[in-house]
Amino acid sequence: MSVSREELYRLIDALPVAELPAARRFLEYLRDVGNEEELSPEDIEAVRRGLEDIKAGRTRTWADVRRELGE
């Protein structure tokens, strides 16, 4: 389905003012979906190590971390 920018502008102009923030958030989401960066090999390795730590039980709860930090 082909859609022109002009058609989208007309739809935006017809939106109730109260819906403009939601429309903005959705349009920003659509814009950003295609701009996500690929994971680097280092990022992939860090995720792999993190998953291994989870499987091995080498994790701490957020409450434990906060306690250790004195919060």
BELWOLIN-V644080 format. One record per residue. RES is the residue in one small letter. PHI is phi in whole degrees, -180 to 180 (999 if undefined). PSI is psi in degrees with one decimal (* if undefined). Layout:
RES;PHI;PSI + RES;PHI;PSI
This chain:
m;999;124.7 + s;-92;130.7 + v;-130;132.6 + s;-92;157.1 + r;-62;-35.9 + e;-61;-39.2 + e;-64;-41.7 + l;-66;-40.2 + y;-60;-40.8 + r;-63;-40.7 + l;-64;-42.3 + i;-63;-44.5 + d;-61;-28.1 + a;-86;-8.3 + l;-69;144.3 + p;-64;145.4 + v;-55;-36.4 + a;-65;-21.4 + e;-93;-5.4 + l;-62;-41.8 + p;-60;-40.9 + a;-66;-41.2 + a;-63;-40.8 + r;-61;-48.5 + r;-59;-42.0 + f;-68;-42.6 + l;-65;-39.1 + e;-63;-40.0 + y;-60;-49.0 + l;-61;-39.3 + r;-63;-42.3 + d;-82;-22.0 + v;-57;-41.8 + g;-81;-5.2 + n;-106;10.3 + e;-69;137.5 + e;-77;149.8 + e;-73;150.1 + l;-74;137.3 + s;-77;163.9 + p;-57;-35.3 + e;-66;-40.6 + d;-63;-43.5 + i;-62;-41.6 + e;-65;-40.5 + a;-63;-41.0 + v;-64;-43.7 + r;-59;-45.8 + r;-64;-39.3 + g;-63;-42.4 + l;-65;-37.8 + e;-62;-42.5 + d;-61;-41.6 + i;-63;-47.6 + k;-61;-35.5 + a;-85;-2.5 + g;79;16.9 + r;-90;64.2 + t;-134;163.6 + r;-130;150.6 + t;-76;159.4 + w;-62;-36.3 + a;-62;-40.5 + d;-64;-43.6 + v;-63;-44.5 + r;-62;-40.3 + r;-63;-43.3 + e;-63;-31.8 + l;-86;-2.5 + g;78;25.7 + e;-95;*
